[in-house]
């Protein structure tokens, strides 16, 4: 089951697909769906990222339901909609938790998921299920190492410099009030509104972006 579903999603536009075991990590309301299909799409401004992820989630749900398993598709953080059934579950679930547990990446110093291949340039969605998917090996700790580029270039000084690990997943990496305040004020950074420097300067994935732009 693992290989067929992964191949289908990668063939439909996913950049990465991982399977996570979430036993003991979910709220009681959704604890029975203790496996996750974590799906990442590489961020490109000229593509409908949210539309692609919605399509991929539908494919995963269809695949799993056809085999008799229950599913729950959780939309990307950037597509959260108030007043829906799923919106009541947002507080019980974290896409980055699923992605790190599925071996897609770790949480970087900038508070974003960092993929070895794509860096912080993935948008995530998740499908929870009770299917007996064999889990991929999780990331246990950060691989940012001595790199502090995102912290050094953060104009709001919101990045604390702390380090994520599965043993300490809720350490304060980013002071959100400072980050949001900077964006709300639409401060000019390199001549452009808002920010995104913590994505731009991250060395992970930059080589792949250069290669794709040249190809």
Number of C-alpha atoms within 10 A of each C-alpha: 12 14 8 9 16 19 12 15 20 16 11 14 16 20 17 21 22 25 28 25 22 19 11 9 15 16 12 10 9 15 17 15 21 19 24 28 28 26 30 27 22 18 17 12 7 6 10 10 20 18 10 15 24 17 16 25 23 14 16 24 20 14 16 19 14 10 10 11 15 15 20 16 18 22 21 19 13 10 11 13 12 9 8 9 9 14 14 11 14 14 8 14 15 17 22 21 21 29 31 27 25 26 21 27 28 30 26 26 27 27 22 19 25 28 23 14 17 24 24 28 23 20 20 27 27 28 24 26 24 17 18 13 17 13 18 17 15 21 18 17 18 17 19 19 9 6 13 16 18 22 21 13 14 17 18 17 16 19 24 15 18 13 21 23 17 16 9 11 14 10 13 16 21 19 14 13 10 15 18 14 13 19 15 11 10 13 16 13 12 9 7 10 14 17 19 13 17 22 19 17 17 20 16 19 18 18 12 13 16 10 9 9 7 7 6
